[in-house]
Amino acid sequence: MKSNRGVVAYLLLSFGMAWTLWEAAFRLGLGPASPYFQLAILPGAFAPAVAALMVRAWVTHEGFGDAGWRPNLRRAWGYYLLAWFYPLAGVAIISALATGLGLAEPDLTLGRAADAWLGEAAMPAAPYLLWLLPPQLLLNALLATPLLWGEEFGWRGYLQLRLYPGRPLLAALATGVIWGLWHLPVNLRGYNFPGHPVLGMLVFTVSTILLSIFFGWLRQRTDSIWAPSLAHAATNAVGGSLMLLLFFGGGDPLYVAYLGILGWVPLGILAGWIAWRGYPRGRAPVGAR
């Protein structure tokens, strides 16, 4: 069938392009410890979008009728706000759990991180950083949204719509597993969970499953790829950055990272609420008709 052929082609292209580009960066010595690592892996992050564009145009010839180009901001603004601000709630819940369970204490002055990165110059500024950072990180998420479109146009804009048509939760589960495995080359080299390459990969994949439920729900509710792209950008720029700064030098990232084990609690609550309310089926993707 056209849909199955498209999915296979998409997976081969998105994995093949990203893994080739990332391996080239590693062979050049640009690993996670390099200051140029984020820039080096950025081209690979666009592989899912490029793969989806190629498959739609040249493999299945299905076009872009269900691609979700329009933001639909006027009627879906509430979902965009949730996508943008949710990580702040996630950070608060994870921080409270880490403290209550005795796993780590968040540094509300951000002094540990400021001292490590700014040295003596950080001392006067550190007490105010916690209040200054969230607005800046929220702005960063907006600016980063086109970059995260590079992933979301593939995962939520193509693959998740075509896996298990009519069974959106199962499609989210399958997409989450595939999406997690796609990160294998960088995670096994200690990118997200330094010191836990294998166990960290398992933890990360649970998180990508939960995120796939949330991001896929945003895609269906807004009929736009831009809402999950914003949610993905906020996950990285707001959730990931704040947790790193709050627990820098204290606490194991396996537990206190935004996508660590404690992060399953707020994401699990949100995913459970979405499942309980009923996952929207949305319109059938062009390739599945």
N, C-alpha and C positions, 0 to 999 in steps of 0.2 A: 504494500500500500504506500501511497505517496507520503503519508504522515510518518510511517515507520522508516522509510528511506531518508526522510528529512532529519529525523532524530539521530539516526546512526551517523549521517554525514555531519550534523552539527557537533556531536560528541567528538568525532575524530578530528575535526578542524579546531574546535575550541581547546581541547587537550593538547593536540599536536603543536599548535602555534605557541600557546603559552609555555608549555614545558620546554620547547626548543629555545625560546627566547630566554627563559629563566636559567636554563642550563648554560647557555652561552655567557650570561652574566656571572654565574658562579665560577665558570672556568677562567674568567678574567679576574677573579679574586674579589668580586663585588658581593660578598656575603652579608648577612645581617649586621655584622659589626662595622661594615663600611658606611661612612657618611653619605655615600652615593647610592646606597642599596635601594631606597624608595624610588629614586629616579630610574635605577637600572631595571626594576621589575615592572615599572609602569606600562611599557608597551605590551607586555603579556597580559595585563589586566584588561586590555581592549579586545583580546582574542574572542571572548564570548559574543560581543557585539558584531565583530567582523564575521565570525562564523555564521551568526544568524542572518546577517545581510546577504552573505554568499549563498546560503541555503535557500532563503526566500526567493532570491533573484534567479539563481542558476541551477539549483538542484530540483526543487519542487515546483518552481515557477508560480508559487501561490501569491506572490505580491505582498503588500504591506497593509492590507485592509484591517487586520486585527493587531497591528503593531503598537497601538496606543501612543501615537505621536503627540496628540493634543494633551495639554496639561489639565483641561477641564477644571480650572482653578475656581471658577465662580460657583459651581455647584458642589465641588468636592473639597472646599477649603478646610473643613474640619479634619479631614483625613490627613491633609498636608501638615496641619498643626500637630496632630498626633505623631506623625512620622518624624517631625522636626524636634519636638520637645520630649518625647518618650524617654530617650536615654538619660535625661536628668533624673527621672523617677527611678530608672533602673540603677543608676549610680547610688542614689540614696538608699535603696533597699539592700544592695550588695554591701555597702559600707556599714549599715546597721547590723546585718547578719555577721559580717566579719568581726565586728566589735563584740556582739552578743555571744558568739561562739568562741571568742578568745583566739581567733586565728591571726588577727592583725588589727592594729589601730590606725585609722586614717590620720594623716598629718594635715589638719585643717589649715595650718599656716602655709603649707606647701614648702616649708623651709628645707626639707631634705632634698627635694628635687631642685629647688632654686640654688641651694649651695653647690650641688653637684654640677649644675650646668652654668651657673653665673658666678660662682665663687663669692668673694667679699662684696661684690656689687649687688648681690641679691639681698643682703641683710635689710636695708631700708624698705625694700619693696615687698618682701615676703608676706607680711601681715595682711596686705591688701590684695594679694594675687587671687585668692579664692573668690573674691567678689568681682574681680575684673575679668577672670577667665571665661565664665560661662557665656557672656554675650559675645566675646571674641570667638569662642569655639562654635557657637551657633552660626555666626557669620561665616566661619570657615566651612561649616557643613553646606551652607548655600553655595559657596564658591566651588566646593568639591563635587557638587551634584552632577555636573556634566562628566566628570571623570568616572564616577561610579555608574553612570549610564553605560559605560563600557562593559560592565558585568551584567547589570540588570536587564539590558535590552536582550541579552542572550538567555539568562536564567529565567527571569520572570516573563519577559516579553516573547520568548519562543518556547523553551523547553518545558517549563512547568505547565503551560497551557496545553501541551500535546501528550504528556504522560498521563495515562489512565483518564481519558476524557470522561467527565461526569462523576469522577471520584476525586475531588480537589484535595482532600486531606491526604490521601494516598499519593497523589501527585506531589504534594509538598514534602512528604516523607522521602520519596525517591529523589526528588530534586535536591533536597538537603544533603542526602548521602553523596550524591554525585558532586555537588558543589564543594562539599568538604574534601572529597578525594582530589578534586582539581587543585587544591592548595597543597597537595602532598609534597612537592619538591621544596617549597619554602618552609613548610612546617617541620619537616624532618631535619632541616638544617637549623632549627631552633628559633624561627622567626616569631611566632606567637607565644610559645611557651619554652623559653630557654631552660635547658636542663631536663626537659620532659619531651623529647621528640616523638616517641611512640605513644605514650599515654596522652600527651597533649593533643596528638592528632585525633584520638578517640573523643576527648573532651570537646575539641573544636567541632567535630562532626555532629555531636548532639546539639551544639549551639546553632550550627547551620540548619539543622532540621527545624528547630524552633523559629529561627529567623525566616525560613522559607514559608512557614505558616503565616507569619505576620506580613512579610513582604508580598506574598501571593495574594493575601486578603486585601492589602492596599491596592494592588494591581487590579483586582476584580472590582472593588468598590468604586474606584475612581475612573476605571476604564482608561488608565493612563500609565505609562511606564515611568513617568516623572515622580510619582509619589513613592514607589519603592526605591527609586534612585536617591531621593532625598533621605529616606529612612536609612539606607545603606551608608550614605555620607555622614549622617548624624551618628550612626553606630560607631563609625571609625573616629570622626573628628570630635564628637562630644563624649560619648560613652567610653571609648577606648582611651582617649587622651586624659580625661579626668581621672579614671581609675589608675592609670599609670602615674599621674602626678600625686594623687592622694596616697598611694601605697608604695611610692618609689623608695627602694631600700628597706622595705618592711613588708613581710608577707609574701607567700609563694604565689606567683601569677597563676599557677594551676587552679588556685581557689579564688583569688581576689581580682583577676583580670575581668574585664567586662564580659568576655565570652568564656570565662572560667566556670568552675563547678558552681559557685555561688550565683553566678549569672543565670543559671538555669531556673532559679526561683522566680525572678520577675518575668523572664521570658516565658517560663512555663505557665505562669498565671495568665499572661496575655494570650498565649496560644490556647490555653484551656477555655478562656472566655470566648475566643473566636469560634472554637469548635462547639461550645455549648450553645452559642447564639445561632449557629448554623453557617457554615462556610458558603459564601455565594458561589453559585455555579458559573455565572457569567455566560457570555455568548460562546458558542462553539468556535474554536479556532478555524481559520480558513482551511488549513491543511488537514483537519479532521472531518471535514464535511464530505 
